[in-house]
Amino acid sequence: MTVHPVVYTSYEDFEDGKLTAEKPRAKIPTMIDALMKQVGG
């Protein structure tokens, strides 16, 4: 299964185990919506 938008991250995007980079954080809600449509949620 492929979900778009793809969210790429690296170790630099995390601080103390939490995602801190704004660019990937901004894509997460759209990615979750696309995933939910694919799995029927």
C-alpha positions as CSV (number, residue, x, y, z in Angstrom):
1,M,0.0,0.0,0.0
2,T,1.3,3.5,-0.8
3,V,-0.1,6.6,0.9
4,H,0.4,10.0,-0.6
5,P,1.7,12.4,0.4
6,V,4.8,10.6,1.4
7,V,6.4,12.0,4.5
8,Y,10.2,11.7,4.6
9,T,12.1,12.2,7.9
10,S,15.6,11.8,9.2
11,Y,17.2,11.7,12.6
12,E,17.6,15.5,12.5
13,D,13.8,15.9,12.4
14,F,13.5,14.4,15.9
15,E,14.4,15.8,19.3
16,D,14.0,13.7,22.5
17,G,12.1,11.1,20.5
18,K,9.5,13.6,19.2
19,L,9.0,14.8,15.6
20,T,10.0,18.5,15.7
21,A,10.5,19.4,12.0
22,E,7.6,21.5,10.6
23,K,7.6,20.2,7.0
24,P,6.9,16.6,7.8
25,R,4.5,17.5,10.7
26,A,2.5,19.6,8.3
27,K,2.0,16.6,5.9
28,I,0.9,14.1,8.6
29,P,-2.8,15.1,8.7
30,T,-3.1,14.8,4.9
31,M,-1.3,11.5,5.0
32,I,-3.7,10.2,7.7
33,D,-6.8,11.3,5.7
34,A,-5.5,9.5,2.6
35,L,-4.7,6.3,4.6
36,M,-8.2,6.3,6.2
37,K,-9.8,6.6,2.8
38,Q,-7.8,3.5,1.6
39,V,-8.6,1.4,4.6
40,G,-12.2,2.4,4.7
41,G,-12.2,4.4,7.9
